[in-house]
Amino acid sequence: MMMTNSSACSRVNGARRRLMRLMLATLLLPAGALLAQEGPTRDTGDTVAKPKKPDAAVTDTTDQTKIPSKLSTKGDKQAPGPGSPTFRADITTVNVDVGVLDNRGRFIPGIPAGNFRIMEDGVPQKITNSATGETPITICLVVEFSARYQRYWTQGWMQTLQAVYGFLQFLKPEDQVAVVAFDLRTTILSDFSTNRQDTQEALARLRIPGFSESNMFDALTEVADRMSSIEGRKAVFYIGSGMDTFSKITLDECRRKLQTAGVPVYSLGTLEVQFMNASGMAELDHLQAQNELKTFGKETGGQAWFPRFQGELPGIFQQLNQALRNSYMFSYSPTNTARDGKFRKIKVDLVSPTGDPLRITDEKGKPMKYAVIAKTGYTAPREVE
């Protein structure tokens, strides 16, 4: 008897559910019909969106002059209308920062501008503007921080942090500094700022590295490209082993991009003691890393140091400080006005009024050796309209 009652109840409930579904479908039928009426047509030759009717209040734009473009796929070319802007630069000014250092790496001041000779592709250039003096600097610390060379609590980890924190002691309050760390990726830890608290907070994140790769080429070119539009004294200060393991670009591409950016690259090589007894491929990798950092410095107007002991760091930071703050700044308009995008070589010499190499003497009147530090060239702009 209980089984019969249960079956009857189930049939009644099923009937109720079917009745409710029928009523719901009846209510939704008009809405579905309306939606179906507004659906897209089956004419696939036109766009789905319906064109709007022209508004009489809108001004007819068929007679307006179109923006000229050389990338147009049509054969006809529209002439630019009156007042149309053109983006052609007819005058190019090349800025060259020059440092003159003695055999101890100290800046030599007081050299007249007339004793500097700038050659571009072997042709003497006329200096149009010159300046000298100590100026604030804008510098980006590019710190290698990978699990391969800066594993937590290793010599590489401690050397890197000692170098970074030590360099900050030589900065002045008006200097702008940013911190960028890299392993497989490049990470901006702090943007350019005179607030040293921001810098300290950025460095506090350098504790446990993530990836084992060290993409030095990618990091340097990315930072230099970002700094290329910054005015005034600027530089990149790289601290790391000099090794590159997995960059997207090659060494030649990195060199070309750094030369184009025009930002001096200064480098401090780490792990020198660890590689003293290296042999085989490890020794070759280390020598290649040193050569790459030296090349970056030479081609961009920077320098490279490879200390073996912590006691060498203050002297290196002092040399870097003088090189960045004290420099001779020159400008000239190149005689080669071709806008072909080619690389132009620059050579800066110190000459006497007769054209001979300039002779510089020390306090005792003895001739002293010196080195002229400047970028080796630049990439000419291309024709742009």
C-alpha positions in Angstrom: 0.0 0.0 0.0 2.8 2.4 0.8 4.5 1.6 -2.5 1.2 2.5 -4.4 0.9 5.8 -2.6 4.6 6.7 -3.3 4.1 5.9 -7.1 1.0 8.1 -7.2 2.8 11.0 -5.6 5.7 10.7 -8.0 3.3 10.8 -11.0 1.6 13.9 -9.6 4.9 15.7 -9.0 6.0 14.9 -12.5 2.8 16.3 -14.0 3.3 19.5 -12.0 6.9 19.9 -13.3 5.8 19.4 -16.9 3.0 21.9 -16.5 5.4 24.5 -15.0 7.9 24.1 -17.9 5.0 24.5 -20.4 3.9 27.7 -18.8 7.5 29.1 -18.7 8.0 28.3 -22.4 4.8 30.1 -23.2 5.9 33.2 -21.3 9.4 33.3 -23.0 8.0 32.7 -26.5 7.3 36.4 -27.4 10.8 37.5 -26.2 12.4 34.8 -28.3 10.4 35.9 -31.3 11.4 39.5 -30.9 15.1 38.5 -30.6 14.8 36.4 -33.7 13.3 39.3 -35.7 16.4 41.5 -34.8 19.0 38.8 -35.7 21.5 39.3 -38.6 20.5 38.7 -42.2 21.8 35.8 -44.1 23.4 38.0 -46.8 27.1 37.2 -46.1 28.3 39.7 -48.7 27.8 42.7 -46.4 28.9 43.4 -42.9 26.8 42.3 -39.9 26.6 45.7 -38.5 23.8 47.9 -40.1 25.0 51.2 -41.5 23.7 54.2 -39.8 21.7 56.7 -41.7 23.6 59.9 -42.5 22.8 62.7 -40.1 22.0 66.0 -41.7 23.7 67.8 -38.9 27.0 66.1 -39.6 29.3 68.0 -42.0 30.2 66.2 -45.3 33.8 65.0 -45.0 34.3 63.7 -48.5 36.2 66.9 -49.6 38.6 66.9 -46.6 42.2 66.3 -47.4 43.4 62.8 -46.4 46.6 62.3 -44.4 49.3 61.5 -46.9 51.1 58.1 -46.5 53.7 56.3 -48.5 52.4 53.0 -47.2 49.1 53.4 -49.1 48.3 50.3 -51.2 46.7 52.4 -53.9 48.7 53.7 -56.8 47.6 57.3 -56.5 49.3 59.5 -53.9 47.6 62.4 -52.3 49.5 65.6 -51.9 49.6 67.1 -48.4 47.2 69.9 -48.0 48.1 73.4 -46.8 49.2 73.4 -43.2 49.7 69.7 -43.0 52.6 68.9 -40.6 55.7 67.3 -41.9 58.1 65.5 -39.6 61.4 66.2 -41.3 64.5 67.3 -39.3 67.1 69.1 -41.4 69.6 69.8 -38.7 71.4 67.1 -36.7 73.4 67.9 -33.5 75.8 65.3 -32.1 76.7 65.5 -28.4 79.9 64.0 -27.3 81.0 63.6 -23.6 84.7 63.3 -23.3 86.8 62.3 -20.3 90.5 62.7 -20.0 92.1 60.5 -17.3 95.6 60.1 -16.1 97.4 56.8 -15.7 95.7 56.4 -12.3 92.2 56.9 -13.6 91.8 60.5 -12.3 90.1 63.2 -14.3 92.4 65.9 -15.7 90.6 69.3 -15.7 91.5 72.6 -17.3 92.1 71.6 -20.9 91.0 74.3 -23.3 88.3 73.4 -25.8 90.6 74.3 -28.7 92.9 71.4 -27.9 90.1 68.9 -28.6 89.8 67.5 -32.2 86.7 65.5 -33.1 86.8 63.4 -36.3 83.8 61.7 -37.9 84.7 59.0 -40.3 88.1 60.7 -40.6 86.8 64.2 -41.3 87.4 67.0 -38.8 84.3 68.5 -37.3 83.7 72.1 -36.1 82.8 72.2 -32.4 79.8 74.5 -32.0 79.3 74.3 -28.2 81.4 73.2 -25.3 81.0 73.1 -21.6 82.7 71.6 -18.6 82.2 71.3 -14.8 80.6 69.1 -12.2 77.0 68.3 -12.8 74.3 66.0 -11.2 74.1 62.5 -12.7 71.3 60.2 -13.7 72.4 56.6 -13.3 70.8 53.2 -13.5 72.2 50.3 -11.5 71.8 47.1 -13.5 72.4 44.3 -11.1 72.8 40.6 -12.1 70.9 38.6 -9.5 70.5 35.0 -10.7 70.6 31.7 -8.9 73.6 30.6 -10.9 76.0 33.3 -9.8 74.3 35.0 -6.8 72.9 32.0 -5.0 71.8 32.9 -1.4 74.7 33.3 1.0 77.4 32.6 -1.5 80.5 34.7 -2.4 78.8 36.0 -5.5 75.7 37.0 -3.5 77.8 38.9 -0.9 80.1 40.5 -3.4 77.1 41.8 -5.4 75.4 43.3 -2.4 78.6 44.8 -1.1 79.3 46.5 -4.4 75.7 47.9 -4.7 75.5 49.3 -1.2 79.0 50.6 -1.4 78.4 52.6 -4.6 75.4 54.3 -3.0 77.7 56.0 -0.5 79.3 58.0 -3.3 76.1 59.5 -4.7 75.1 63.1 -3.9 71.6 64.1 -2.8 70.7 65.7 -6.2 71.7 62.5 -8.2 68.9 60.5 -9.8 69.3 56.7 -9.4 67.2 53.7 -10.5 67.7 50.0 -9.7 67.1 47.2 -12.2 67.8 43.5 -11.4 67.8 40.7 -13.9 68.0 36.9 -14.2 65.8 35.3 -16.9 63.7 38.5 -16.8 64.5 42.2 -16.3 62.7 43.7 -13.3 62.6 47.5 -12.4 62.9 47.6 -8.7 62.8 51.4 -8.4 62.5 54.2 -10.9 64.7 57.2 -11.1 64.5 59.2 -7.9 66.5 61.3 -5.5 64.8 59.7 -2.6 67.3 57.2 -1.2 64.6 55.5 0.8 63.1 54.2 -2.5 66.6 52.9 -3.4 67.0 51.2 -0.1 63.6 49.5 -0.4 64.5 48.3 -3.8 67.8 46.8 -2.7 66.0 45.1 0.2 64.4 42.9 -2.4 67.7 41.4 -3.4 67.8 38.5 -1.1 66.8 35.2 -2.8 67.3 35.0 -6.6 64.8 33.3 -8.7 65.9 31.8 -12.1 69.3 30.5 -12.9 69.6 32.2 -16.3 71.5 35.5 -16.7 70.2 37.5 -19.7 72.7 40.4 -19.6 72.3 41.4 -23.3 68.6 41.8 -23.0 68.8 43.8 -19.7 71.5 46.2 -20.9 69.8 47.0 -24.2 66.4 47.4 -22.6 67.7 49.9 -20.0 69.9 51.8 -22.4 66.9 52.2 -24.8 64.8 53.6 -22.0 67.5 56.1 -21.0 68.3 57.3 -24.5 65.8 60.2 -24.3 67.0 61.4 -20.9 68.9 64.7 -21.0 72.1 65.6 -19.1 74.8 63.3 -17.7 73.5 59.8 -17.7 75.0 56.3 -17.4 74.4 52.6 -16.9 76.4 50.9 -14.1 76.4 47.2 -14.5 77.4 44.9 -11.6 77.7 41.2 -12.3 79.8 38.4 -13.7 79.5 39.5 -17.3 78.1 36.1 -18.4 75.1 35.8 -20.7 73.3 32.5 -20.8 69.9 32.9 -22.5 69.3 36.4 -24.1 67.0 36.8 -27.0 69.6 39.0 -28.9 73.2 38.2 -29.8 76.4 40.0 -28.8 76.6 42.0 -32.1 73.0 43.1 -31.7 73.6 44.2 -28.2 76.7 46.2 -29.2 74.8 47.9 -32.0 71.8 48.8 -29.8 74.1 50.2 -27.0 75.9 52.4 -29.5 72.6 53.6 -31.0 71.3 54.5 -27.5 74.3 56.7 -26.7 74.3 55.9 -23.0 77.8 55.2 -21.4 78.0 51.7 -19.9 80.3 51.3 -16.9 80.8 47.8 -15.5 82.1 46.2 -12.4 83.0 42.5 -12.8 82.4 40.2 -9.9 83.6 36.6 -9.1 87.1 37.5 -10.1 88.6 35.5 -7.2 86.4 32.5 -8.0 87.7 32.4 -11.6 91.4 32.9 -10.7 92.0 29.1 -10.7 89.5 28.3 -13.5 90.6 26.2 -16.4 89.1 24.8 -19.6 85.8 26.2 -20.7 85.2 28.0 -17.5 88.3 30.1 -18.0 87.4 30.8 -21.6 83.9 31.9 -20.6 85.4 34.2 -18.0 87.8 35.8 -20.4 85.1 36.3 -22.9 82.9 38.0 -20.3 85.7 40.4 -19.4 86.2 41.2 -23.0 82.5 41.9 -23.6 82.3 44.3 -20.7 85.5 46.1 -21.9 84.0 46.4 -25.3 80.8 47.8 -24.0 82.8 50.5 -22.1 85.0 51.3 -25.0 82.2 51.7 -27.6 79.9 53.7 -25.4 82.4 55.9 -23.6 82.4 54.0 -20.4 84.8 51.8 -18.5 85.1 48.4 -16.9 86.8 47.3 -13.7 87.5 43.8 -12.4 88.5 44.0 -8.7 89.7 40.9 -6.9 89.5 42.3 -3.3 86.8 44.3 -1.5 89.4 47.0 -0.6 89.6 48.0 -4.3 85.9 49.1 -4.4 86.3 52.6 -2.9 88.9 53.6 -5.4 86.9 52.3 -8.3 83.8 54.1 -7.1 85.8 57.3 -6.8 87.1 56.9 -10.3 83.5 56.3 -11.5 82.3 59.3 -9.6 84.9 61.6 -11.2 84.3 60.2 -14.7 80.5 60.8 -14.4 80.6 64.2 -12.8 83.7 65.8 -14.5 83.7 65.7 -18.2 84.1 67.9 -21.3 80.8 68.2 -23.2 80.9 69.1 -26.9 78.4 69.5 -29.7 78.8 69.7 -33.4 76.8 69.6 -36.6 78.3 66.8 -38.8 79.5 67.7 -42.3 77.9 64.5 -43.6 74.2 65.4 -43.7 73.1 62.2 -45.4 70.2 60.6 -43.4 71.0 57.0 -44.3 70.8 55.3 -40.9 74.5 54.2 -41.2 77.0 54.1 -38.3 79.4 57.0 -38.1 82.8 56.5 -36.4 83.9 59.2 -33.9 87.5 59.7 -32.7 88.5 62.4 -30.2 92.1 63.5 -29.8 94.0 66.1 -27.9 96.2 68.1 -30.2 98.5 71.2 -29.9 98.0 74.3 -32.1 100.4 72.8 -34.6 98.3 69.6 -34.9 100.7 67.4 -32.9 99.6 65.2 -30.0 99.1 67.4 -26.9 101.7 67.1 -24.3 100.4 67.1 -20.7 102.8 67.4 -17.7 102.3 66.7 -14.0 103.2 69.0 -11.1 106.9 68.3 -11.5 106.9 69.2 -15.2 107.2 65.6 -16.3 105.2 64.3 -19.2 102.3 62.1 -18.1 100.3 59.5 -19.9 96.6 60.1 -20.4 93.6 58.4 -22.0 90.7 60.1 -23.8 87.4 58.4 -23.1 84.5 59.0 -25.5 81.9 57.0 -27.5 83.2 55.5 -30.7 80.3 56.6 -32.9 76.6 56.9 -33.4 73.9 55.9 -35.9 72.8 58.5 -38.3 69.0 59.2 -38.4 66.9 58.0 -41.3 64.7 60.1 -43.6 61.3 60.5 -41.9 58.3 62.3 -43.3 
